[in-house]
Amino acid sequence: MANVAIDLLGMHFRNPVIPAAGPNVGTAEHLRRAAEGGAGGLLAKTICVRPAQVPRPNMYRYGTTGMLNAELWSELPPEDWLEREYPAALAAARRHGLPLIASIGYTPDELRRLGPRVEAAGVDAIEFSVHYLDPSQLLDTARALRESVSVPIIAKFSPHAGDLGELARAIEPHVDAFCCINSFGPVLSIDVERIEPVLGSELGYGWISGSPLKPLALRSVFEVARATARPVIGVGGITSGRDVIEFFMAGASLVGVCTAAILRGPGVYGRIAQEAGRWLDHHGYRDISEVQGLYVRKFGRGRQVVTEKVRSARVLAERCNGCTACETVCHYDAIRAPRREVAQIAEDRCTQCGLCLWVCPPGALTW
């Protein structure tokens, strides 16, 4: 199999799939399970100077691979992490040859207080989250942590923080890497039978994560990767090995998984990593580093946009199974696909919108 190990910020990751901060890594026991489930490295749930008061209920499955949540940082006080959870998590990490990254928040003062204590606990790096900060506080926050610790620092961005490329350039001197992105919100979902919110927050608001977040997360990674030379950890909607490859092509150097691990269990880390390795093998790559940044180098400066029709869809007759999916989605009346017959394209009506190519189950349509 192709090599999927990653060396980053002085740490060795056995594969590029690590946990993202959340309930999936809320204790040392969860981190031990992540290590046994095949994670390439470990990252613990975000802690603050005070335990979170989390509304209940606080998690709701959205579709099959998404979630809404009203989760906050760790419900455990920092003393519990410093005295019990980090030592146990470090023991599990070392047994498996993995690095352990802590995650802390949020204000400059809180980072000055927490950072040195977390570093003294023996973690290999520290992520700081800006999820609850005004973007104007970001520079002061990054500077405060940089002045307080000597281990590598990872800044975790939220999608509502603003222009992430611009923010990355502003704090680049004070951090060693970036993480994109945290969950997005606020969002709302209503149980229409009971006329109640599905989450227990004051107005029912929460944050969306999982597959619905992936296109936004991918764009965020790309924006930061083309703005800075610092490594980027991609987080948001990763459920398969193909997702890993896509994030790497957009500029990621590692990926973080949270929602998929909550919904599918800790074994998902290793399964996703194995799928990524098989994809590399199938496509003739020997090392995952070979796909890193391919999209950034190809489209980092954009490309000429074509507005004229230059081609039309065509049918690969040997693959068509007569399912009619293409005709259903063609709103230009360019496709005729009677059930169990080979689809036919009216080239003069085809507008090159592309939708039929992506909904065809057997892949029988091409340009």
C-alpha positions, 0 to 999 in steps of 0.5 A: 500500500502507498505510504500514508504516514505524515511527519508534521511540526516535529510529530509523526502521524501513522496516517493522516486521519486524526480526531477533531475536537468533540464528544468523540474525544471527551475523555482519555478513554475516548482517546484510547479508543481512537488510538485503537480505532486506527487514528493517525494521531490524537487530539483531545476535546477543547478545554477552558478555564471553566467547565462548560454548561451544556444544554440537553439534549445537545446532539441531533442526527441531520440526514444520514451523515450530518449533525446539529449540536449545541455542544460546547467545550469540555464539561470537565474542569481543567484540573481534571484534564491536567491531573487525570485525563492528559496523563492517561491519554498520553499513556495511550498515545505513547503505547501506539506511537502517536502524538497527542494534541491538546485543544484550548480556548478562548480569550487571550487571558484564558490562553495565558493561564491554560497554555503553560499548564497544558504544555507542562502536562506533556502534550506535543502541540496545542490547538486553540479555537476561536469559535466564540471570539470576535475576529478582532481578538484573533491576533491578540489571542494568537500572540498571547499563546505564542508568548506562553508556550514553546510547543507547536501552535495550531489555530482553529478557524470557524467559518463565520470568522471572516476571510480566512485567508486574510486572517491566516496571513495576519497571525501566521508569524505567531502560529505553526499551523491552521485547522479549518473548520469548526462547525457552522451556525447558528442553525435551527431544526424543529420537531414539527410533531411537538412544535419544539426544537430538537436541541435544548438551547434557549432558542433551539439554535445549534451548529451543523457538522458532518457531510453538509459542511464539507464543501464549506470546509474544503473551500476554507482549507483551499483559501488558507492553503493558498494564502500561507505556507503553514500546514493546514488540517482539514476538518468538516464532513470527512467520511471516506478515503476519497474525502481525505484525498480531496482535502489533501488536493485542496492543500490539507496536510492532515484531516480531522474527523468528529461527526463520522466518529460519533455516528459510526464509532472510533473504528472509522478513523482507521477505515477512512485511512485505509480507504485513502491508501487504497485510492492512492494505490489504485491511482498509481501514487506511492505516497500521500504527499504526492497529491498534497496541494495538487488543486492549489497549484493548478487553480490557486490563481483561478482559471478562465471561466467559460460561459459559452457552450463548447460541448454536450453530454453523451451516453456510453451505451454499454454502461446505461441501465435505463434507470431514467435518472438523467431525464428526471434532472434535465430541465432543458428537455435534452435527454430522453430515457425511457425505462430500460432503454439507452438514454438519448441526448439531443445535443442542440438542447444540451446546455452543458450544465453537467448535472446529469453526469453526477446523478447517473448511477452507473456512470454512463454519461460523459462529455 
